[in-house]
């Protein structure tokens, strides 16, 4: 089944989808399955992306939508959600923006209710939302800042996945993808809470993959390296300040470990996520896939 938006407005996780109509276009099920298996498309499927209004999340929403999925993008900033949804629809993508705080249990529950009312199914969930956290030596770190970083980057994955797993179990299939980081595998100065959270994501994914395999559900994570964009520029500035070096030196320290001598792009991360969501990766679960231009190879 494929969906085409006729009219579409913001779906509020604490309210009801307003003025939304769907034109359902029937497609023979056998044909859809064959195309999905042979081309890595997502026709007729529904994918939710947290942090989907900007950056990597927006790039993932674009790639999955272009592959045929209906996409729900989740975030807290209504203006950014609306703007991103509008842009995605210009590519013919069916997109539902949902206001939700993925660190809040009730908000995530309400988000799931919106998806259920709108689509009646969920095939893929990408837990992308997260924050970089502070850059500071551990002995100077406040407990509140530590907890905030772990809540934003680890609790959010737990809450998001937990909400949609029962539907996937009932369906006998599904794909869960979490965004970890190469910082979960190798040290980065002053980033202990972020590194702990991202390594925690890897442990969560591996264990959950073992739990859900019998239900036809695959669970994987991506470990991006330094991704070119606004966020890495902020990280570079924070590294330079914390280590007393120039921004050029901070940037070089992030690039020098790469055999390709460069950052990766949001599009490269998004395409890797698409691979994990499609049947092209049907034999892959419990993996942490590096997208780091070779900076991390383990």
Backbone bond lengths (Angstrom), bond angles and torsions (degrees), N, CA, C in turn:
res aa  C-N    CA-C-N  psi(-1)  N-CA   C-N-CA  omega(-1)  CA-C   N-CA-C  phi
1 X - - - 1.456 - - 1.519 109.40 -
2 X 1.293 117.64 133.59 1.467 121.26 178.17 1.512 108.07 -117.25
3 X 1.321 117.20 153.22 1.444 121.87 -177.83 1.509 110.50 -119.43
4 X 1.348 117.03 142.20 1.448 121.54 172.88 1.519 107.41 -128.46
5 X 1.330 116.62 127.20 1.455 119.91 -178.99 1.525 109.81 -75.71
6 X 1.341 117.13 129.55 1.456 122.34 172.89 1.517 109.06 -97.70
7 X 1.302 116.31 -45.65 1.465 121.32 173.33 1.508 106.57 -139.88
8 X 1.310 116.76 143.10 1.454 118.19 -172.33 1.523 109.88 -152.85
9 X 1.322 117.60 130.96 1.458 121.83 175.54 1.510 108.82 -134.19
10 X 1.309 116.50 175.56 1.456 121.47 -176.67 1.516 111.17 -61.74
11 X 1.329 115.87 132.12 1.458 121.24 172.48 1.520 107.12 -96.38
12 X 1.317 116.11 117.57 1.458 121.12 -179.16 1.520 108.29 -91.44
13 X 1.328 117.93 128.58 1.458 121.32 -178.29 1.513 111.94 -62.65
14 X 1.328 117.50 -16.55 1.456 120.34 179.21 1.522 111.50 -104.96
15 X 1.327 116.36 6.09 1.458 119.70 -179.70 1.507 111.45 -135.78
16 X 1.302 115.65 -145.25 1.453 121.24 -176.54 1.512 108.92 -125.96
17 X 1.317 116.89 148.00 1.456 120.28 175.68 1.523 108.13 -63.71
18 X 1.320 116.41 126.85 1.460 121.12 -175.21 1.520 110.26 -110.30
19 X 1.336 116.99 136.75 1.462 123.63 174.49 1.525 112.47 53.14
20 X 1.316 115.48 44.88 1.453 119.42 178.32 1.514 109.12 -113.95
21 X 1.323 116.49 129.81 1.446 121.85 176.14 1.510 108.11 -127.73
22 X 1.317 116.53 148.34 1.452 121.01 178.88 1.514 109.32 -125.18
23 X 1.297 115.46 135.98 1.447 121.49 173.43 1.517 106.77 -101.97
24 X 1.311 117.45 108.20 1.456 121.08 -176.28 1.520 109.49 -90.35
25 X 1.300 115.75 123.49 1.445 121.31 -177.67 1.523 109.04 -110.02
26 X 1.289 117.14 116.34 1.454 121.36 -176.08 1.524 110.88 -71.29
27 X 1.322 115.19 137.04 1.458 122.21 174.43 1.518 107.65 -133.61
28 X 1.314 120.04 134.62 1.468 120.62 -179.77 1.517 111.30 -52.97
29 X 1.337 116.11 129.10 1.454 120.62 -174.01 1.523 112.13 -60.09
30 X 1.329 117.04 -40.49 1.458 119.57 -178.27 1.510 111.10 -61.67
31 X 1.325 116.70 -40.50 1.460 120.97 179.65 1.519 110.93 -63.82
32 X 1.346 117.55 -42.36 1.461 121.10 179.48 1.524 110.31 -61.17
33 X 1.323 116.64 -44.06 1.454 119.64 -177.47 1.534 110.87 -65.54
34 X 1.314 116.47 -39.89 1.457 118.71 179.43 1.516 111.76 -64.93
35 X 1.320 116.59 -41.41 1.464 119.72 179.57 1.523 109.67 -65.27
36 X 1.334 117.15 -42.00 1.457 120.03 -178.96 1.526 110.88 -61.66
37 X 1.346 116.22 -42.73 1.444 119.81 -176.07 1.528 111.96 -72.30
38 X 1.325 117.45 -33.36 1.452 119.34 -173.26 1.522 113.62 -92.32
39 X 1.325 117.95 -25.48 1.455 119.92 -174.30 1.524 113.86 -118.31
40 X 1.323 117.40 -5.31 1.453 118.92 -178.48 1.510 113.34 73.14
41 X 1.329 117.16 25.98 1.458 120.19 177.48 1.529 111.38 -87.58
42 X 1.316 114.86 170.08 1.464 121.37 -177.54 1.527 111.19 -124.94
43 X 1.308 117.18 31.26 1.456 120.71 -177.85 1.524 111.42 -55.31
44 X 1.332 116.01 132.58 1.450 121.44 176.88 1.514 114.93 78.20
45 X 1.308 117.63 2.11 1.461 120.24 -178.34 1.529 110.75 -101.93
46 X 1.312 114.69 161.71 1.463 122.03 -179.64 1.525 108.71 -119.97
47 X 1.319 116.33 127.52 1.466 121.92 -178.24 1.520 109.12 -126.22
48 X 1.320 116.79 132.39 1.461 122.53 175.78 1.519 109.15 -106.71
49 X 1.335 116.28 134.83 1.461 122.16 -179.55 1.518 109.04 -125.15
50 X 1.320 117.40 115.22 1.465 119.28 175.68 1.525 109.29 -80.60
51 X 1.324 115.87 150.49 1.463 119.06 -173.72 1.511 110.45 61.41
52 X 1.344 116.32 35.13 1.449 121.15 -171.54 1.512 115.93 -88.55
53 X 1.324 117.56 5.16 1.465 119.80 -176.20 1.518 113.70 -91.78
54 X 1.314 117.01 -9.84 1.471 119.03 -177.65 1.518 110.56 -156.76
55 X 1.317 115.94 165.90 1.453 122.53 171.65 1.520 114.34 58.07
56 X 1.330 115.93 -137.61 1.456 121.73 -177.73 1.525 111.03 -60.24
57 X 1.321 116.90 -40.95 1.458 120.34 -178.82 1.514 112.63 -61.05
58 X 1.306 116.00 -41.56 1.468 120.51 177.96 1.528 110.39 -65.92
59 X 1.321 117.47 -40.22 1.459 121.17 177.98 1.525 110.79 -63.82
60 X 1.341 117.35 -38.65 1.467 121.47 176.97 1.523 110.53 -65.19
61 X 1.334 116.52 -43.35 1.463 120.12 178.24 1.521 110.78 -59.66
62 X 1.334 116.93 -40.44 1.456 120.85 179.11 1.530 110.87 -64.40
63 X 1.323 117.72 -48.14 1.461 120.89 -178.05 1.524 111.74 -63.17
64 X 1.328 117.51 -44.00 1.464 119.82 -179.00 1.519 110.99 -68.86
65 X 1.336 116.06 -37.13 1.453 119.10 177.37 1.511 112.88 -65.87
66 X 1.329 116.81 -41.79 1.465 120.54 178.09 1.527 111.22 -66.09
67 X 1.331 116.50 -23.13 1.462 120.65 177.36 1.522 112.37 -84.05
68 X 1.339 116.65 2.03 1.456 120.29 173.53 1.503 116.76 108.59
69 X 1.339 117.92 -3.47 1.462 120.13 -178.16 1.523 111.73 -80.56
70 X 1.325 115.59 150.42 1.458 120.82 163.48 1.531 105.90 -81.37
71 X 1.328 117.61 134.66 1.459 121.47 -171.01 1.528 111.08 -120.22
72 X 1.319 115.67 130.35 1.459 121.69 170.62 1.521 107.40 -105.35
73 X 1.321 116.89 120.71 1.467 120.40 178.27 1.517 108.84 -104.07
74 X 1.309 115.99 136.28 1.460 122.44 -171.43 1.521 110.08 -121.26
75 X 1.322 116.15 138.51 1.455 121.21 177.17 1.511 110.63 -174.89
76 X 1.334 115.85 -178.32 1.467 120.40 -177.88 1.514 113.48 -102.42
77 X 1.329 117.24 -21.64 1.457 121.54 -175.90 1.527 109.55 -92.55
78 X 1.324 115.85 106.98 1.464 121.28 -175.30 1.518 111.42 -61.57
79 X 1.315 117.51 -42.52 1.465 120.55 -177.97 1.522 110.90 -62.49
80 X 1.335 117.42 -44.88 1.459 121.07 178.94 1.522 111.41 -65.04
81 X 1.325 116.84 -38.85 1.458 120.70 178.31 1.525 111.02 -62.10
82 X 1.322 115.78 -48.08 1.462 119.87 -179.82 1.524 111.68 -62.29
83 X 1.330 115.70 -42.81 1.461 119.74 -178.78 1.526 111.08 -65.00
84 X 1.329 116.74 -43.56 1.466 120.37 -179.74 1.523 110.94 -67.42
85 X 1.333 117.13 -40.18 1.463 120.20 178.32 1.522 110.64 -61.96
86 X 1.322 116.03 -41.26 1.465 119.93 178.31 1.531 110.74 -61.10
87 X 1.332 115.98 -44.70 1.468 119.62 -179.96 1.524 111.58 -63.74
88 X 1.333 117.47 -41.56 1.458 120.82 179.79 1.520 111.36 -64.41
89 X 1.327 116.50 -36.58 1.477 119.76 -179.79 1.522 111.83 -67.65
90 X 1.315 116.93 -22.74 1.465 119.01 177.48 1.529 111.52 -66.19
91 X 1.340 116.11 -19.06 1.465 120.78 175.99 1.521 111.66 -93.87
92 X 1.333 116.71 8.09 1.451 120.58 -178.98 1.517 113.89 81.11
93 X 1.325 116.45 17.40 1.464 121.29 -178.19 1.521 110.25 -88.47
94 X 1.328 116.76 131.37 1.460 122.06 172.06 1.524 107.60 -75.93
95 X 1.326 116.42 117.98 1.466 120.41 -172.92 1.518 111.30 -137.03
96 X 1.312 116.17 131.56 1.460 123.00 175.26 1.525 109.47 -115.85
97 X 1.329 118.69 114.68 1.469 120.62 174.58 1.527 109.79 -84.23
98 X 1.324 116.84 134.51 1.458 122.00 -177.68 1.526 109.72 -128.97
99 X 1.302 116.20 121.85 1.466 120.44 176.66 1.519 108.82 -77.47
100 X 1.336 115.87 124.27 1.464 120.02 -175.69 1.518 110.18 -161.60
101 X 1.327 116.09 140.73 1.461 122.51 171.48 1.519 106.88 -100.11
102 X 1.331 117.72 107.62 1.461 120.89 -173.04 1.524 112.97 -74.36
103 X 1.331 118.08 -1.15 1.461 120.57 173.48 1.519 111.45 -95.89
104 X 1.336 116.63 -0.76 1.462 122.03 -177.53 1.527 109.82 -112.27
105 X 1.313 116.91 121.20 1.461 121.68 -174.21 1.524 112.87 -59.46
106 X 1.323 116.56 -45.48 1.461 119.83 -178.87 1.521 111.78 -65.63
107 X 1.321 116.77 -37.78 1.453 120.84 179.98 1.524 111.01 -66.79
108 X 1.323 117.35 -39.95 1.463 120.96 178.09 1.522 110.71 -66.93
109 X 1.311 116.72 -38.73 1.469 120.42 176.67 1.522 110.55 -61.02
110 X 1.315 116.33 -45.27 1.462 120.51 179.39 1.522 111.49 -64.45
111 X 1.314 116.50 -37.62 1.473 121.09 176.26 1.519 110.37 -58.91
112 X 1.329 116.35 -45.63 1.457 120.03 177.62 1.514 112.70 -60.35
113 X 1.328 116.16 -36.65 1.467 120.28 178.21 1.524 111.23 -63.43
114 X 1.335 116.29 -38.71 1.467 120.31 178.41 1.523 110.22 -62.24
115 X 1.338 116.26 -45.50 1.465 120.39 -179.58 1.528 110.60 -62.38
116 X 1.325 116.43 -42.22 1.462 120.10 179.57 1.524 111.52 -62.17
117 X 1.344 116.59 -44.25 1.470 119.31 -179.55 1.516 111.20 -66.79
118 X 1.308 115.57 -37.78 1.460 119.46 -174.03 1.524 113.21 -76.61
119 X 1.323 116.08 -43.65 1.457 119.78 -172.05 1.527 114.91 -117.66
120 X 1.333 116.18 -25.68 1.458 118.75 -179.54 1.516 114.38 74.02
121 X 1.325 117.13 10.18 1.460 120.75 179.54 1.518 109.34 -163.49
122 X 1.325 116.26 164.51 1.455 122.10 172.01 1.523 107.32 -147.05
123 X 1.321 116.25 128.84 1.458 121.18 -176.82 1.524 113.27 -110.88
124 X 1.321 116.15 -29.39 1.454 119.82 -179.26 1.517 111.03 -144.96
125 X 1.316 116.39 140.81 1.462 121.89 176.25 1.526 108.05 -129.53
126 X 1.319 115.86 125.59 1.463 121.42 177.90 1.524 108.20 -112.79
127 X 1.324 116.27 109.62 1.469 121.92 178.88 1.522 107.83 -87.70
128 X 1.320 114.80 89.28 1.462 121.07 -174.96 1.522 112.83 -103.42
129 X 1.321 117.85 -25.82 1.464 121.37 -173.13 1.533 111.27 -59.59
130 X 1.309 115.13 141.04 1.456 120.23 178.08 1.518 110.33 177.21
131 X 1.321 116.14 169.99 1.460 122.40 -179.44 1.527 109.61 -129.05
132 X 1.337 117.53 151.37 1.468 119.56 -177.67 1.526 114.12 -69.79
133 X 1.318 117.57 -24.95 1.463 119.54 -178.93 1.514 112.24 75.07
134 X 1.337 116.63 -179.83 1.466 120.75 -175.58 1.525 112.59 -78.31
135 X 1.310 115.49 159.34 1.471 122.39 170.19 1.517 106.39 -115.94
136 X 1.330 115.44 100.03 1.461 120.95 -172.40 1.525 109.11 -161.69
137 X 1.342 119.05 144.73 1.465 120.08 176.31 1.531 111.16 -58.04
138 X 1.306 116.77 143.80 1.461 121.33 -175.42 1.522 112.72 -55.98
139 X 1.338 117.27 -39.32 1.466 119.19 -175.66 1.523 112.67 -70.90
140 X 1.355 116.39 -9.53 1.466 119.90 176.49 1.534 112.20 -106.44
141 X 1.316 116.47 2.79 1.454 122.01 -174.28 1.519 111.31 -84.30
142 X 1.326 116.39 131.23 1.465 121.66 176.13 1.531 110.09 -77.33
143 X 1.335 116.07 145.49 1.453 120.89 179.89 1.532 111.35 -58.30
144 X 1.322 116.80 -37.89 1.469 120.21 -179.59 1.526 111.40 -62.64
145 X 1.346 116.58 -38.15 1.468 119.93 179.20 1.526 111.02 -70.91
146 X 1.329 115.85 -37.98 1.466 119.96 175.81 1.531 109.90 -59.70
147 X 1.329 116.12 -50.42 1.465 120.28 -176.97 1.527 111.85 -64.95
148 X 1.318 116.79 -37.45 1.464 120.25 -179.74 1.530 110.72 -63.68
149 X 1.328 116.11 -41.28 1.460 120.00 -179.93 1.529 111.10 -66.05
150 X 1.326 117.49 -43.68 1.459 120.23 179.22 1.529 111.72 -68.06
151 X 1.320 116.26 -37.11 1.467 119.24 177.63 1.517 110.93 -63.99
152 X 1.323 116.46 -43.32 1.464 121.12 -176.87 1.522 112.26 -68.55
153 X 1.335 117.36 -33.89 1.461 120.77 -171.85 1.521 115.02 -106.66
154 X 1.328 117.93 -16.93 1.464 119.95 -177.85 1.530 111.96 -121.94
155 X 1.322 117.06 -50.27 1.470 119.35 177.24 1.528 110.88 -58.36
156 X 1.322 116.50 -36.29 1.463 120.43 -178.84 1.525 111.76 -62.67
157 X 1.329 117.03 -36.65 1.462 120.90 177.26 1.524 109.94 -68.03
158 X 1.314 116.08 -46.09 1.466 121.26 177.70 1.526 111.64 -56.19
159 X 1.324 117.05 -50.72 1.463 120.69 -177.05 1.523 111.89 -64.28
160 X 1.335 116.22 -41.91 1.465 120.19 -178.42 1.524 111.21 -66.44
161 X 1.317 117.20 -49.67 1.460 120.22 -179.64 1.528 110.97 -62.71
162 X 1.330 116.47 -44.64 1.470 119.79 -176.75 1.522 111.75 -58.26
163 X 1.334 116.87 -36.78 1.467 120.07 -177.31 1.524 112.49 -65.17
164 X 1.338 117.66 -34.89 1.463 119.62 -171.79 1.532 114.21 -102.85
165 X 1.321 118.07 -10.06 1.462 120.29 -179.59 1.530 112.63 -59.79
166 X 1.339 120.68 -44.66 1.473 119.10 -179.19 1.522 113.44 -56.64
167 X 1.338 117.63 -39.30 1.456 119.92 177.84 1.522 111.27 -64.25
168 X 1.321 116.65 -40.08 1.459 120.13 179.28 1.529 111.24 -67.53
169 X 1.318 116.93 -38.86 1.467 120.24 177.22 1.523 110.04 -61.25
170 X 1.320 116.48 -43.48 1.466 120.53 178.99 1.523 111.21 -62.61
171 X 1.348 116.07 -37.00 1.460 120.49 -179.05 1.526 112.55 -79.26
172 X 1.325 116.80 -20.16 1.461 120.52 -178.60 1.505 113.72 77.75
173 X 1.336 116.53 18.84 1.461 120.22 179.05 1.518 109.58 -165.55
174 X 1.328 115.49 163.24 1.458 120.23 176.28 1.516 110.67 158.09
175 X 1.317 114.73 163.40 1.458 121.50 178.30 1.518 109.91 -133.74
176 X 1.314 115.62 128.77 1.455 122.62 175.91 1.523 107.88 -116.41
177 X 1.326 116.17 127.40 1.468 120.90 178.44 1.527 108.46 -128.83
178 X 1.303 116.86 126.72 1.467 121.83 177.32 1.522 109.09 -110.76
179 X 1.315 116.11 148.91 1.468 121.33 174.35 1.521 108.82 -95.65
180 X 1.325 115.50 111.58 1.453 121.39 171.65 1.523 106.61 -98.14
181 X 1.314 118.32 -141.18 1.463 121.62 -178.48 1.521 109.21 -168.61
182 X 1.327 115.90 154.47 1.462 117.88 173.89 1.530 110.17 -64.36
183 X 1.336 117.06 -20.28 1.470 120.16 177.45 1.522 111.02 -68.84
184 X 1.339 117.39 -16.98 1.454 119.94 172.24 1.516 112.73 -75.57
185 X 1.342 117.12 -9.01 1.463 121.62 -176.82 1.524 113.74 -116.61
186 X 1.329 116.54 -22.82 1.464 119.64 -179.04 1.514 108.35 -139.57
187 X 1.326 118.63 153.30 1.458 120.58 -174.12 1.526 113.41 -71.32
188 X 1.320 114.61 149.73 1.463 122.35 170.60 1.518 106.54 -139.33
189 X 1.307 116.25 124.22 1.461 123.82 -170.89 1.532 112.11 -48.56
190 X 1.338 115.99 126.55 1.461 121.99 172.98 1.520 114.81 74.02
191 X 1.336 118.47 11.69 1.464 120.12 -174.70 1.533 111.77 -113.56
192 X 1.325 117.44 37.33 1.470 119.89 -175.50 1.530 113.64 -58.70
193 X 1.340 120.78 -45.63 1.471 117.70 -178.79 1.520 112.35 -65.98
194 X 1.322 117.28 -38.18 1.460 120.84 178.81 1.522 110.31 -65.60
195 X 1.340 116.80 -45.05 1.462 120.84 179.67 1.528 110.84 -62.40
196 X 1.330 116.84 -42.01 1.463 120.77 179.11 1.526 111.12 -62.95
197 X 1.324 116.09 -42.51 1.465 120.28 179.75 1.522 111.16 -64.31
198 X 1.327 116.89 -43.49 1.467 120.05 -176.55 1.529 111.90 -72.42
199 X 1.323 118.39 -33.24 1.457 119.54 171.92 1.527 109.62 -68.34
200 X 1.322 116.30 -34.04 1.462 120.23 175.41 1.518 111.98 -61.78
201 X 1.325 116.88 -37.86 1.466 120.91 177.04 1.532 110.23 -61.08
202 X 1.317 117.28 -41.88 1.466 120.91 179.33 1.526 110.17 -61.93
203 X 1.328 117.18 -44.30 1.464 120.58 178.45 1.511 112.07 -64.57
204 X 1.332 116.49 -39.95 1.464 120.73 177.30 1.523 110.48 -60.56
205 X 1.322 116.57 -46.34 1.463 121.82 -176.93 1.525 111.27 -63.49
206 X 1.321 117.06 -46.14 1.465 119.78 -178.37 1.534 111.31 -62.39
207 X 1.329 116.27 -43.61 1.454 120.10 -178.68 1.519 111.09 -68.85
208 X 1.317 116.30 -41.80 1.460 120.43 -179.49 1.525 110.86 -66.02
209 X 1.320 117.44 -35.88 1.460 120.71 176.73 1.531 110.56 -60.15
210 X 1.319 116.16 -40.30 1.463 120.16 178.27 1.529 111.41 -67.03
211 X 1.315 116.76 -35.55 1.463 121.00 -179.34 1.523 113.15 -71.93
212 X 1.340 116.96 -34.17 1.464 120.38 -168.21 1.521 114.94 -105.20
213 X 1.309 117.51 -3.81 1.457 120.21 -177.61 1.518 113.46 -56.45
214 X 1.331 117.50 -40.04 1.460 121.37 -178.59 1.526 112.77 -66.24
215 X 1.334 116.67 -15.91 1.462 120.88 -179.54 1.535 112.25 -97.50
216 X 1.332 116.25 6.83 1.463 119.44 179.94 1.515 113.89 77.42
217 X 1.333 116.25 19.63 1.463 121.22 -178.28 1.525 109.05 -108.22
218 X 1.322 115.92 128.99 1.454 121.40 176.94 1.529 109.75 -102.15
219 X 1.330 115.89 144.79 1.466 121.62 -178.29 1.523 108.31 -134.40
220 X 1.326 116.59 122.86 1.461 121.49 -179.30 1.522 110.36 -141.36
221 X 1.314 115.92 169.78 1.460 118.39 173.62 1.519 110.08 -140.10
222 X 1.306 114.70 157.17 1.454 123.28 175.59 1.523 108.94 -106.10
223 X 1.321 116.06 141.28 1.459 121.57 176.13 1.524 108.50 -119.98
224 X 1.322 116.98 84.57 1.464 118.92 179.11 1.524 110.70 -68.60
225 X 1.327 114.19 149.46 1.457 119.60 168.99 1.520 108.40 -84.99
226 X 1.308 116.74 -151.71 1.461 120.46 176.72 1.527 108.49 -67.68
227 X 1.323 116.15 120.19 1.461 121.84 -176.64 1.522 109.01 -103.16
228 X 1.303 116.64 122.20 1.464 121.27 -177.64 1.524 109.94 -59.06
229 X 1.337 116.01 131.04 1.461 119.98 -179.74 1.518 111.36 153.96
230 X 1.319 116.03 -173.92 1.468 121.40 -176.27 1.520 112.22 -61.17
231 X 1.325 116.55 -40.04 1.464 119.48 -174.94 1.515 111.77 -64.52
232 X 1.328 118.45 -43.72 1.457 119.56 -178.86 1.522 110.70 -68.30
233 X 1.318 117.82 -28.83 1.469 119.50 176.45 1.522 110.61 -65.36
234 X 1.327 116.72 -36.72 1.469 120.16 176.70 1.528 110.52 -68.12
235 X 1.326 116.44 -39.12 1.465 120.65 177.64 1.529 110.16 -62.57
236 X 1.323 116.54 -42.76 1.468 120.99 179.54 1.523 110.88 -61.25
237 X 1.317 116.62 -44.71 1.467 120.14 178.37 1.524 111.01 -61.03
238 X 1.347 116.59 -43.11 1.462 120.35 -179.58 1.527 111.07 -66.66
239 X 1.320 117.71 -38.77 1.460 121.61 177.93 1.528 111.16 -64.65
240 X 1.322 115.79 -43.12 1.461 119.99 179.85 1.523 111.04 -61.35
241 X 1.314 116.09 -43.74 1.468 120.29 -179.21 1.517 111.35 -67.44
242 X 1.335 117.30 -43.89 1.457 121.27 -176.19 1.524 111.88 -68.88
243 X 1.328 116.76 -32.06 1.463 120.30 -174.98 1.520 113.01 -101.63
244 X 1.330 117.43 -3.90 1.453 120.78 179.05 1.513 112.88 67.75
245 X 1.335 116.69 38.25 1.457 121.48 178.97 1.528 109.36 -124.25
246 X 1.302 116.79 173.35 1.461 119.72 178.94 1.530 109.82 -79.66
247 X 1.323 115.91 162.92 1.462 119.96 178.06 1.530 110.80 -64.97
248 X 1.345 117.47 -34.13 1.463 120.03 177.22 1.530 110.65 -63.74
249 X 1.324 115.52 -40.98 1.464 119.31 178.55 1.523 110.99 -66.87
250 X 1.328 116.29 -39.77 1.469 120.04 178.38 1.522 110.32 -63.56
251 X 1.325 116.06 -41.86 1.462 119.89 179.27 1.525 110.42 -64.63
252 X 1.312 116.71 -43.65 1.459 121.17 -178.95 1.530 111.01 -62.54
253 X 1.333 117.23 -34.75 1.462 120.37 179.88 1.519 111.72 -65.57
254 X 1.325 116.84 -26.57 1.459 121.08 178.22 1.524 111.97 -83.92
255 X 1.315 116.83 -26.90 1.468 121.25 -175.81 1.528 112.41 -91.70
256 X 1.331 117.49 -31.37 1.463 120.60 -166.95 1.527 113.98 -62.28
257 X 1.317 117.67 -23.39 1.463 119.03 179.58 1.513 113.59 -80.81
258 X 1.320 117.93 -5.65 1.460 121.36 -176.99 1.526 111.28 -89.42
259 X 1.329 118.89 125.98 1.463 120.76 174.43 1.528 111.77 -61.19
260 X 1.350 116.53 -21.95 1.465 121.02 179.91 1.526 111.54 -93.13
261 X 1.345 115.84 -4.05 1.469 122.54 176.13 1.527 113.06 53.30
262 X 1.331 116.17 45.40 1.465 118.62 179.95 1.517 110.84 -160.20
263 X 1.324 114.80 165.96 1.456 121.66 169.49 1.527 108.78 -78.60
264 X 1.314 116.69 165.90 1.457 120.64 171.13 1.527 108.77 -95.28
265 X 1.308 117.00 168.91 1.460 121.29 -179.03 1.518 110.49 -107.07
266 X 1.324 114.91 160.62 1.468 119.81 176.04 1.522 110.41 -59.78
267 X 1.319 117.10 -38.01 1.461 120.69 -179.49 1.523 111.48 -64.25
268 X 1.334 117.41 -36.35 1.470 120.13 179.43 1.528 110.72 -66.98
269 X 1.310 116.52 -39.65 1.465 119.99 176.53 1.524 109.92 -65.75
270 X 1.330 116.74 -43.17 1.461 121.33 -178.78 1.527 111.98 -62.66
271 X 1.321 117.46 -41.74 1.464 120.55 179.44 1.527 110.87 -66.15
272 X 1.312 116.67 -34.87 1.469 120.17 176.66 1.527 110.30 -67.15
273 X 1.322 116.17 -37.64 1.466 120.66 177.15 1.529 110.11 -65.16
274 X 1.326 116.21 -42.83 1.460 120.33 177.73 1.524 110.57 -57.12
275 X 1.309 117.01 -44.26 1.461 121.75 177.93 1.528 111.05 -54.61
276 X 1.337 116.79 -46.07 1.458 120.64 -178.77 1.525 112.45 -67.84
277 X 1.322 117.41 -25.10 1.468 121.37 -179.16 1.527 112.74 -83.63
278 X 1.314 117.57 -19.45 1.461 120.86 -175.09 1.524 111.55 -96.68
279 X 1.328 114.69 171.45 1.449 120.53 179.52 1.528 112.83 -72.57
280 X 1.325 117.82 -8.69 1.464 119.83 175.43 1.527 111.25 -63.00
281 X 1.335 116.74 -22.99 1.469 121.17 179.18 1.526 110.70 -108.34
282 X 1.328 117.12 29.87 1.468 121.37 -172.44 1.530 113.89 -60.24
283 X 1.315 118.04 -21.81 1.456 120.67 179.00 1.510 113.98 -98.04
284 X 1.328 117.25 13.90 1.466 121.14 -175.25 1.521 110.43 -115.59
285 X 1.327 116.73 123.25 1.459 121.43 172.22 1.526 109.11 -153.50
286 X 1.324 115.80 152.41 1.457 121.04 179.99 1.518 113.98 74.33
287 X 1.327 116.65 15.68 1.461 120.42 -175.74 1.529 111.88 -100.02
288 X 1.330 115.11 151.59 1.458 121.59 170.76 1.525 106.83 -115.32
289 X 1.314 115.72 102.32 1.463 122.75 -172.96 1.527 110.75 -87.38
290 X 1.316 116.52 118.35 1.459 120.72 178.34 1.529 110.44 -76.86
291 X 1.333 115.64 133.65 1.465 122.04 171.22 1.516 105.36 -128.65
292 X 1.330 115.62 77.03 1.467 120.24 -166.55 1.526 112.98 -134.49
293 X 1.324 117.66 16.78 1.473 121.40 -176.05 1.532 110.77 54.96
294 X 1.339 115.80 30.97 1.449 121.00 176.22 1.516 115.87 85.73
295 X 1.342 117.10 2.02 1.476 119.45 -179.34 1.519 110.79 -61.94
296 X 1.320 116.60 -38.26 1.466 122.27 175.98 1.524 107.98 -119.87
297 X 1.322 116.43 130.68 1.465 121.18 -177.82 1.520 111.83 -124.90
298 X 1.306 117.00 24.33 1.478 120.47 -178.44 1.519 109.27 -141.41
